[in-house]
Amino acid sequence: MTTAINEDNLFAVIIKGSLTLLAVLTAAGFIFFSVKAGLGILAGGIIAIVNFAWLRNVLQRILGLMPARPNLYAQLRFVGRIAVTGLVLYVIITSGWFSLAGLLVGLSVIVANIIALSLYSALRTGG
């Protein structure tokens, strides 16, 4: 039994699919490559998923609460999110514990999942 993908559950489907893809890629990284590659994939995937959820949270707040100055609110949140993500990536890259290639693979988990869902939806509707 499959659940229909619609606007109400799209975020949950993207997160669940991304976590599943992250688990598969992380296991493959550990098994077929190295511990550094597996850790890089895991770290990149976690960063991508948290960043995606954080972006959705900010957008929901802007649309739901309608702060006094939504443009400034959105800009400050965006800059804050990018700064935190950049700092985390800097620490990960300079630590030497993670593979850069693995990190890039992990960071693309959300994008790969969204592309797969788009193709699935297009093929399912016949267009």
DSSP file with accessible surface (Angstrom, degrees, kcal/mol):
  #  RESIDUE AA STRUCTURE BP1 BP2  ACC     N-H-->O    O-->H-N    N-H-->O    O-->H-N    TCO  KAPPA ALPHA  PHI   PSI    X-CA   Y-CA   Z-CA
    1    1 A M              0   0  235      0, 0.0     2,-0.3     0, 0.0     0, 0.0   0.000 360.0 360.0 360.0 123.8    0.0    0.0    0.0
    2    2 A T        -     0   0  110      0, 0.0     2,-0.4     0, 0.0     0, 0.0  -0.809 360.0-128.7-107.1 149.0    1.5    3.3   -1.0
    3    3 A T        -     0   0  111     -2,-0.3     2,-0.1     1,-0.0     0, 0.0  -0.785  28.0-115.5 -94.7 135.2    0.7    6.7    0.3
    4    4 A A        -     0   0   55     -2,-0.4     2,-0.6     1,-0.1     5,-0.1  -0.444  25.8-127.9 -68.2 139.8   -0.1    9.4   -2.2
    5    5 A I        +     0   0   46     -2,-0.1     2,-0.2     3,-0.1    -1,-0.1  -0.808  45.1 150.2 -92.0 121.8    2.3   12.3   -2.2
    6    6 A N    >>  -     0   0   79     -2,-0.6     4,-1.0     1,-0.0     3,-0.5  -0.783  61.7 -82.2-138.6-176.2    0.6   15.6   -1.9
    7    7 A E  T 34 S+     0   0  181     -2,-0.2     4,-0.4     1,-0.2     3,-0.2   0.806 122.1  58.0 -62.4 -30.1    1.3   19.1   -0.5
    8    8 A D  T 34 S+     0   0  150      1,-0.2    -1,-0.2     2,-0.1     4,-0.2   0.848 119.9  24.7 -71.4 -35.1    0.4   18.0    3.1
    9    9 A N  T <> S+     0   0   35     -3,-0.5     4,-2.4     1,-0.1    -1,-0.2   0.305  90.6 102.9-113.5   9.6    3.0   15.2    3.3
   10   10 A L  H  X S+     0   0   71     -4,-1.0     4,-2.7     1,-0.2     5,-0.2   0.920  82.6  49.9 -60.9 -44.7    5.6   16.3    0.8
   11   11 A F  H  > S+     0   0   49     -4,-0.4     4,-2.6     1,-0.2    -1,-0.2   0.935 112.1  48.1 -60.6 -44.9    8.1   17.6    3.4
   12   12 A A  H  > S+     0   0   42      1,-0.2     4,-2.9     2,-0.2     5,-0.3   0.900 111.5  50.5 -62.8 -39.8    7.8   14.3    5.4
   13   13 A V  H  X S+     0   0   37     -4,-2.4     4,-2.7     2,-0.2     5,-0.2   0.923 111.3  48.1 -64.9 -42.5    8.3   12.3    2.2
   14   14 A I  H  X S+     0   0   13     -4,-2.7     4,-2.5     2,-0.2    -2,-0.2   0.935 114.5  45.6 -64.1 -44.6   11.4   14.3    1.3
   15   15 A I  H  X S+     0   0   29     -4,-2.6     4,-2.7    -5,-0.2     5,-0.2   0.946 115.2  46.1 -65.5 -47.2   12.9   14.0    4.8
   16   16 A K  H  X S+     0   0  144     -4,-2.9     4,-2.3     1,-0.2    -2,-0.2   0.926 115.0  47.2 -62.4 -44.2   12.1   10.2    5.1
   17   17 A G  H  X S+     0   0   24     -4,-2.7     4,-2.7    -5,-0.3    -1,-0.2   0.904 112.7  49.7 -63.7 -39.1   13.5    9.6    1.6
   18   18 A S  H  X S+     0   0    0     -4,-2.5     4,-2.8    -5,-0.2    -2,-0.2   0.897 110.5  49.6 -67.7 -39.5   16.6   11.6    2.3
   19   19 A L  H  X S+     0   0   88     -4,-2.7     4,-2.4     2,-0.2    -1,-0.2   0.906 112.4  48.1 -65.7 -38.9   17.2    9.8    5.6
   20   20 A T  H  X S+     0   0   92     -4,-2.3     4,-2.3     2,-0.2    -2,-0.2   0.942 113.6  46.3 -65.3 -46.7   16.9    6.5    3.8
   21   21 A L  H  X S+     0   0   53     -4,-2.7     4,-2.9     1,-0.2     5,-0.2   0.908 111.8  52.5 -61.9 -40.3   19.2    7.6    1.0
   22   22 A L  H  X S+     0   0   11     -4,-2.8     4,-2.8     2,-0.2     5,-0.2   0.915 108.6  50.1 -61.9 -42.9   21.7    8.9    3.6
   23   23 A A  H  X S+     0   0   62     -4,-2.4     4,-2.4     2,-0.2    -2,-0.2   0.928 113.2  45.9 -62.4 -43.4   21.7    5.6    5.4
   24   24 A V  H  X S+     0   0   91     -4,-2.3     4,-2.5     1,-0.2    -2,-0.2   0.939 115.7  45.2 -65.6 -46.4   22.3    3.6    2.2
   25   25 A L  H  X S+     0   0   50     -4,-2.9     4,-2.5     2,-0.2    -2,-0.2   0.886 112.7  50.9 -66.6 -38.3   25.1    6.0    1.0
   26   26 A T  H  X S+     0   0   13     -4,-2.8     4,-2.5    -5,-0.2     5,-0.2   0.936 111.3  47.6 -64.4 -45.5   26.7    6.1    4.5
   27   27 A A  H  X S+     0   0   44     -4,-2.4     4,-2.8    -5,-0.2     5,-0.2   0.928 113.0  49.2 -60.8 -42.5   26.8    2.3    4.7
   28   28 A A  H  X>S+     0   0   30     -4,-2.5     4,-3.0     1,-0.2     5,-0.6   0.897 109.7  52.4 -64.0 -39.1   28.2    2.1    1.2
   29   29 A G  I  X>S+     0   0    1     -4,-2.5     4,-1.3     1,-0.2     5,-0.7   0.923 113.4  42.7 -62.6 -44.0   30.8    4.7    2.1
   30   30 A F  I  <5S+     0   0   84     -4,-2.5    -2,-0.2     7,-0.2    -1,-0.2   0.911 121.7  40.3 -67.4 -41.8   31.9    2.7    5.1
   31   31 A I  I  <5S+     0   0  123     -4,-2.8    -2,-0.2    -5,-0.2    -3,-0.2   0.940 127.0  27.5 -75.3 -48.3   31.8   -0.7    3.3
   32   32 A F  I  <5S+     0   0  156     -4,-3.0    -3,-0.2    -5,-0.2    -2,-0.2   0.664 131.9  17.2 -93.9 -18.9   33.3    0.1   -0.1
   33   33 A F  I  <<S-     0   0  159     -4,-1.3     2,-0.3    -5,-0.6    -3,-0.2   0.473 101.6 -62.4-118.2-100.1   35.5    3.1    0.6
   34   34 A S     >< -     0   0   57     -5,-0.7     4,-2.4     1,-0.1    -1,-0.2  -0.925  39.2 -98.4-150.3 173.2   36.8    4.2    4.0
   35   35 A V  H  > S+     0   0   97     -2,-0.3     4,-2.9     1,-0.2     5,-0.2   0.908 122.9  53.7 -63.6 -40.6   35.8    5.4    7.5
   36   36 A K  H  > S+     0   0  110      1,-0.2     4,-2.4     2,-0.2    63,-2.0   0.904 108.9  48.6 -61.0 -41.5   36.6    9.0    6.4
   37   37 A A  H  > S+     0   0   10     -8,-0.2     4,-2.6     2,-0.2     5,-0.2   0.935 112.6  47.7 -64.8 -45.0   34.3    8.6    3.3
   38   38 A G  H  X S+     0   0    0     -4,-2.4     4,-2.4    -9,-0.4    -2,-0.2   0.919 113.6  47.3 -62.0 -43.0   31.5    7.2    5.4
   39   39 A L  H  X S+     0   0   48     -4,-2.9     4,-2.9     2,-0.2     5,-0.2   0.888 111.3  52.2 -66.4 -36.9   31.8    9.9    8.0
   40   40 A G  H  X S+     0   0    0     -4,-2.4     4,-2.6    -5,-0.2     5,-0.2   0.928 110.9  46.4 -64.6 -44.1   32.0   12.5    5.3
   41   41 A I  H  X S+     0   0   12     -4,-2.6     4,-2.6     2,-0.2     5,-0.2   0.937 114.6  48.2 -62.9 -45.2   28.8   11.3    3.7
   42   42 A L  H  X S+     0   0   63     -4,-2.4     4,-2.4    -5,-0.2     5,-0.2   0.944 113.9  45.4 -61.8 -47.7   27.0   11.1    7.1
   43   43 A A  H  X S+     0   0   14     -4,-2.9     4,-2.5     1,-0.2    -2,-0.2   0.932 114.5  48.2 -63.6 -45.2   28.1   14.6    8.1
   44   44 A G  H  X S+     0   0    0     -4,-2.6     4,-2.5    -5,-0.2    -1,-0.2   0.912 112.3  49.0 -62.5 -42.0   27.2   16.1    4.8
   45   45 A G  H  X S+     0   0    0     -4,-2.6     4,-2.6    -5,-0.2     5,-0.2   0.909 110.9  49.2 -65.7 -41.0   23.8   14.4    4.8
   46   46 A I  H  X S+     0   0   85     -4,-2.4     4,-2.7    -5,-0.2     5,-0.3   0.929 112.1  49.1 -64.0 -43.3   23.0   15.6    8.3
   47   47 A I  H  X S+     0   0   19     -4,-2.5     4,-2.6    -5,-0.2    -2,-0.2   0.935 112.6  48.0 -60.9 -45.4   24.0   19.1    7.4
   48   48 A A  H  X S+     0   0   13     -4,-2.5     4,-2.3     2,-0.2    -2,-0.2   0.929 114.4  44.9 -63.3 -44.6   21.8   19.0    4.3
   49   49 A I  H  X S+     0   0   16     -4,-2.6     4,-2.5     2,-0.2     5,-0.2   0.929 115.2  46.6 -68.6 -43.9   18.8   17.6    6.0
   50   50 A V  H  X S+     0   0   85     -4,-2.7     4,-2.7    -5,-0.2     5,-0.2   0.927 113.0  50.5 -63.7 -41.7   19.0   20.0    9.0
   51   51 A N  H  X S+     0   0   30     -4,-2.6     4,-2.4    -5,-0.3    -2,-0.2   0.913 110.9  49.0 -62.4 -41.8   19.5   22.9    6.7
   52   52 A F  H  X S+     0   0   48     -4,-2.3     4,-2.2    -5,-0.2    -2,-0.2   0.929 113.4  46.0 -64.2 -45.0   16.5   22.0    4.6
   53   53 A A  H  X S+     0   0   38     -4,-2.5     4,-2.4     2,-0.2    -2,-0.2   0.896 112.1  51.8 -65.5 -39.0   14.3   21.6    7.7
   54   54 A W  H  X S+     0   0   88     -4,-2.7     4,-2.4     2,-0.2    -2,-0.2   0.917 108.7  50.7 -64.1 -42.8   15.6   24.9    9.1
   55   55 A L  H  X S+     0   0   63     -4,-2.4     4,-2.4     1,-0.2    -2,-0.2   0.927 110.8  48.7 -61.4 -43.3   14.8   26.7    5.9
   56   56 A R  H  X S+     0   0   94     -4,-2.2     4,-2.6     1,-0.2    -1,-0.2   0.921 109.5  52.9 -63.1 -41.5   11.2   25.3    5.9
   57   57 A N  H  X S+     0   0   65     -4,-2.4     4,-2.1     2,-0.2    -2,-0.2   0.923 110.1  47.4 -60.7 -45.3   10.8   26.3    9.5
   58   58 A V  H  X S+     0   0    9     -4,-2.4     4,-2.4     1,-0.2    -1,-0.2   0.931 112.2  49.7 -63.1 -43.8   11.9   29.9    8.7
   59   59 A L  H  X S+     0   0   89     -4,-2.4     4,-2.5     1,-0.2     5,-0.2   0.897 109.7  51.3 -64.4 -38.4    9.5   30.1    5.7
   60   60 A Q  H  X S+     0   0   99     -4,-2.6     4,-2.7     1,-0.2     5,-0.3   0.902 110.1  49.8 -64.5 -40.1    6.6   28.8    7.8
   61   61 A R  H  X>S+     0   0  105     -4,-2.1     4,-2.6     2,-0.2     5,-0.6   0.916 111.2  48.7 -63.5 -43.4    7.2   31.4   10.4
   62   62 A I  H  X5S+     0   0   21     -4,-2.4     4,-1.2     1,-0.2    -2,-0.2   0.941 118.8  38.6 -62.7 -45.8    7.4   34.2    7.8
   63   63 A L  H  <5S+     0   0  134     -4,-2.5    -2,-0.2    -5,-0.2    -1,-0.2   0.837 123.3  40.9 -76.0 -32.0    4.1   33.0    6.2
   64   64 A G  H  <5S+     0   0   63     -4,-2.7    -3,-0.2    -5,-0.2    -2,-0.2   0.896 125.8  29.2 -84.4 -41.4    2.3   32.1    9.4
   65   65 A L  H  <5S-     0   0  129     -4,-2.6    -3,-0.2    -5,-0.3    -2,-0.2   0.744  84.0-151.9 -91.6 -25.6    3.3   34.9   11.7
   66   66 A M     << -     0   0  120     -4,-1.2    -4,-0.1    -5,-0.6    -3,-0.1   0.974  19.8-146.0  45.8  71.8    3.8   37.7    9.2
   67   67 A P        -     0   0   36      0, 0.0    -1,-0.0     0, 0.0     6,-0.0  -0.148  25.3 -98.3 -60.1 165.9    6.3   39.6   11.3
   68   68 A A  S    S+     0   0  107      1,-0.3    -2,-0.0     2,-0.1     0, 0.0   0.871 119.6  23.6 -56.0 -42.4    6.3   43.4   11.0
   69   69 A R  S  > S+     0   0  172      1,-0.1     4,-2.4     2,-0.0    -1,-0.3  -0.737  71.0 175.7-125.7  83.0    9.1   43.5    8.5
   70   70 A P  H  > S+     0   0   39      0, 0.0     4,-2.7     0, 0.0     5,-0.2   0.832  77.6  56.7 -62.4 -32.1    9.1   40.1    6.8
   71   71 A N  H  > S+     0   0  125      2,-0.2     4,-2.4     1,-0.2     5,-0.2   0.946 111.2  42.2 -64.2 -47.0   11.9   41.0    4.3
   72   72 A L  H  > S+     0   0   64      2,-0.2     4,-2.8     1,-0.2     5,-0.2   0.917 114.3  52.3 -64.8 -42.4   14.4   41.9    7.1
   73   73 A Y  H  X S+     0   0   43     -4,-2.4     4,-2.3     1,-0.2     5,-0.2   0.938 112.2  45.4 -58.0 -48.6   13.3   38.8    9.1
   74   74 A A  H  X S+     0   0   35     -4,-2.7     4,-2.5     1,-0.2    -1,-0.2   0.908 113.4  49.8 -63.7 -42.2   13.9   36.5    6.2
   75   75 A Q  H  X S+     0   0  124     -4,-2.4     4,-2.7    -5,-0.2     5,-0.2   0.919 111.5  47.7 -64.9 -43.9   17.2   38.1    5.3
   76   76 A L  H  X S+     0   0  104     -4,-2.8     4,-2.4     1,-0.2    -1,-0.2   0.917 114.0  47.0 -64.0 -41.9   18.5   37.9    8.9
   77   77 A R  H  X S+     0   0   93     -4,-2.3     4,-2.6    -5,-0.2    -2,-0.2   0.902 112.6  50.1 -66.1 -39.9   17.4   34.2    9.2
   78   78 A F  H  X S+     0   0  109     -4,-2.5     4,-2.6     2,-0.2     5,-0.2   0.946 112.6  45.6 -63.7 -48.1   19.0   33.4    5.8
   79   79 A V  H  X S+     0   0   93     -4,-2.7     4,-2.6     1,-0.2    -2,-0.2   0.913 114.0  50.2 -62.9 -40.7   22.3   35.0    6.7
   80   80 A G  H  X S+     0   0   31     -4,-2.4     4,-2.5    -5,-0.2     5,-0.2   0.928 111.4  47.8 -62.8 -43.9   22.3   33.3   10.1
   81   81 A R  H  X S+     0   0   22     -4,-2.6     4,-2.5     1,-0.2    -2,-0.2   0.931 113.8  46.5 -64.2 -44.1   21.6   29.9    8.6
   82   82 A I  H  X S+     0   0   78     -4,-2.6     4,-2.9     2,-0.2    -1,-0.2   0.903 112.3  51.3 -65.7 -39.5   24.3   30.3    6.0
   83   83 A A  H  X S+     0   0   61     -4,-2.6     4,-2.5    -5,-0.2    -2,-0.2   0.932 112.2  45.4 -64.3 -45.0   26.8   31.5    8.6
   84   84 A V  H  X S+     0   0   71     -4,-2.5     4,-2.6     2,-0.2    -2,-0.2   0.932 114.7  48.4 -64.4 -44.1   26.1   28.6   10.9
   85   85 A T  H  X S+     0   0   21     -4,-2.5     4,-2.7    -5,-0.2    -2,-0.2   0.919 111.9  49.8 -62.0 -43.7   26.3   26.1    8.0
   86   86 A G  H  X S+     0   0   38     -4,-2.9     4,-2.5     2,-0.2    -1,-0.2   0.906 110.8  49.3 -62.0 -41.5   29.6   27.7    6.8
   87   87 A L  H  X S+     0   0  114     -4,-2.5     4,-2.4     2,-0.2    -2,-0.2   0.930 112.0  48.0 -64.3 -43.7   31.1   27.5   10.3
   88   88 A V  H  X S+     0   0   60     -4,-2.6     4,-2.5     1,-0.2    -2,-0.2   0.929 112.9  48.5 -63.4 -43.9   30.1   23.8   10.7
   89   89 A L  H  X S+     0   0   38     -4,-2.7     4,-3.0     1,-0.2     5,-0.3   0.897 109.5  53.1 -63.5 -38.7   31.5   23.0    7.2
   90   90 A Y  H  X S+     0   0  150     -4,-2.5     4,-2.5     2,-0.2    -1,-0.2   0.940 110.6  46.6 -60.8 -46.6   34.7   24.9    8.0
   91   91 A V  H  X S+     0   0   82     -4,-2.4     4,-1.2     1,-0.2    -2,-0.2   0.922 114.5  47.8 -62.8 -42.7   35.2   22.8   11.2
   92   92 A I  H  X S+     0   0   20     -4,-2.5     4,-0.7    -5,-0.2     6,-0.5   0.936 113.9  45.9 -65.2 -45.7   34.4   19.6    9.4
   93   93 A I  H >< S+     0   0   92     -4,-3.0     3,-0.5     1,-0.2    -2,-0.2   0.909 116.2  44.3 -66.5 -41.1   36.8   20.3    6.5
   94   94 A T  H 3< S+     0   0   84     -4,-2.5    -1,-0.2    -5,-0.3    -2,-0.2   0.643  97.9  74.5 -81.0 -11.4   39.7   21.4    8.6
   95   95 A S  H 3< S-     0   0   49     -4,-1.2    -1,-0.2    -3,-0.3    -2,-0.2   0.820  88.1-141.8 -70.8 -31.8   39.4   18.6   11.1
   96   96 A G  S << S+     0   0   38     -4,-0.7    -3,-0.1    -3,-0.5    -1,-0.1   0.480  75.8 102.4  84.3   1.5   40.8   16.0    8.8
   97   97 A W  S    S+     0   0  179     -5,-0.4     2,-0.4   -58,-0.0   -58,-0.2   0.586  72.5  61.9 -89.6 -14.1   38.4   13.3   10.0
   98   98 A F  S    S-     0   0   57     -6,-0.5     2,-0.4    -5,-0.1   -61,-0.2  -0.908  80.3-120.6-122.1 145.9   36.1   13.5    7.0
   99   99 A S     >  -     0   0   31    -63,-2.0     4,-2.4    -2,-0.4     5,-0.1  -0.660  15.5-145.1 -80.7 132.4   36.5   12.9    3.3
  100  100 A L  H  > S+     0   0  100     -2,-0.4     4,-2.4     2,-0.2     5,-0.2   0.907 102.1  50.7 -64.6 -41.1   35.8   16.0    1.2
  101  101 A A  H  > S+     0   0   65      1,-0.2     4,-2.2     2,-0.2    -1,-0.2   0.926 111.4  48.4 -62.8 -42.5   34.3   13.8   -1.6
  102  102 A G  H  > S+     0   0    4      2,-0.2     4,-2.7     1,-0.2    -2,-0.2   0.902 109.1  53.6 -63.2 -39.7   32.1   12.0    1.0
  103  103 A L  H  X S+     0   0    3     -4,-2.4     4,-2.5     1,-0.2    -2,-0.2   0.925 108.8  48.8 -61.0 -43.3   31.0   15.4    2.4
  104  104 A L  H  X S+     0   0  106     -4,-2.4     4,-0.9     2,-0.2    -1,-0.2   0.893 110.6  50.6 -65.5 -38.2   30.0   16.6   -1.1
  105  105 A V  H >< S+     0   0   60     -4,-2.2     3,-0.7     1,-0.2    -2,-0.2   0.939 111.9  47.9 -63.5 -44.8   28.0   13.3   -1.7
  106  106 A G  H >< S+     0   0    0     -4,-2.7     3,-1.6     1,-0.2     4,-0.3   0.893 106.6  56.4 -63.7 -39.3   26.2   13.8    1.6
  107  107 A L  H 3< S+     0   0   53     -4,-2.5     4,-0.3     1,-0.3     3,-0.3   0.745 103.5  56.2 -65.8 -20.3   25.4   17.4    0.9
  108  108 A S  T <X S+     0   0   54     -4,-0.9     4,-2.7    -3,-0.7    -1,-0.3   0.390  76.8  99.1 -93.8   7.4   23.6   16.4   -2.3
  109  109 A V  H <> S+     0   0    1     -3,-1.6     4,-2.3     1,-0.2     5,-0.2   0.920  84.0  46.0 -60.7 -47.4   21.2   13.9   -0.6
  110  110 A I  H  > S+     0   0   15     -3,-0.3     4,-2.6    -4,-0.3     5,-0.2   0.933 113.9  49.0 -62.8 -44.8   18.3   16.4   -0.5
  111  111 A V  H  > S+     0   0   86     -4,-0.3     4,-2.5     1,-0.2     5,-0.2   0.934 111.6  48.8 -62.1 -45.5   18.8   17.4   -4.1
  112  112 A A  H  X S+     0   0   45     -4,-2.7     4,-2.4     1,-0.2    -1,-0.2   0.905 112.5  48.8 -61.7 -40.2   19.0   13.8   -5.3
  113  113 A N  H  X S+     0   0   19     -4,-2.3     4,-2.6    -5,-0.2    -1,-0.2   0.910 110.7  49.2 -67.9 -41.5   15.9   12.9   -3.4
  114  114 A I  H  X S+     0   0   63     -4,-2.6     4,-2.4     2,-0.2    -2,-0.2   0.915 111.8  49.5 -65.4 -40.0   13.9   15.9   -4.8
  115  115 A I  H  X S+     0   0   96     -4,-2.5     4,-2.6    -5,-0.2     5,-0.2   0.938 111.6  49.1 -62.9 -43.9   15.0   15.0   -8.3
  116  116 A A  H  X S+     0   0   54     -4,-2.4     4,-2.5     1,-0.2    -2,-0.2   0.916 112.0  48.0 -63.4 -42.4   14.0   11.4   -7.8
  117  117 A L  H  X S+     0   0   27     -4,-2.6     4,-2.6     2,-0.2    -1,-0.2   0.883 111.1  51.4 -65.0 -38.0   10.6   12.5   -6.4
  118  118 A S  H  X S+     0   0   69     -4,-2.4     4,-2.5     2,-0.2    -2,-0.2   0.926 112.0  45.8 -64.5 -44.7   10.1   14.9   -9.4
  119  119 A L  H  X S+     0   0  106     -4,-2.6     4,-2.7     2,-0.2     5,-0.3   0.918 112.8  51.1 -63.7 -41.9   10.8   12.1  -11.9
  120  120 A Y  H  X S+     0   0  101     -4,-2.5     4,-2.4    -5,-0.2    -2,-0.2   0.937 112.3  46.0 -60.5 -46.4    8.6    9.7  -10.0
  121  121 A S  H  X S+     0   0   50     -4,-2.6     4,-1.9     2,-0.2     6,-0.2   0.906 113.4  49.3 -65.3 -40.3    5.7   12.3  -10.0
  122  122 A A  H  <>S+     0   0   36     -4,-2.5     5,-2.7     1,-0.2     4,-0.5   0.923 114.9  43.6 -66.0 -43.0    6.2   13.1  -13.7
  123  123 A L  H  <5S+     0   0  144     -4,-2.7     3,-0.4     4,-0.2    -2,-0.2   0.857 112.2  53.8 -70.8 -33.9    6.3    9.4  -14.7
  124  124 A R  H  <5S+     0   0  139     -4,-2.4    -1,-0.2    -5,-0.3    -2,-0.2   0.864 112.7  42.3 -69.5 -35.9    3.3    8.6  -12.5
  125  125 A T  T  <5S-     0   0  117     -4,-1.9    -1,-0.2    -5,-0.2    -2,-0.2   0.462 115.5-114.6 -90.2  -2.1    1.1   11.3  -14.0
  126  126 A G  T   5       0   0   72     -4,-0.5    -3,-0.2    -3,-0.4    -4,-0.1   0.691 360.0 360.0  82.2  21.0    2.3   10.5  -17.5
  127  127 A G      <       0   0   87     -5,-2.7    -4,-0.2    -6,-0.2    -5,-0.1   0.361 360.0 360.0-147.8 360.0    4.1   13.7  -18.2
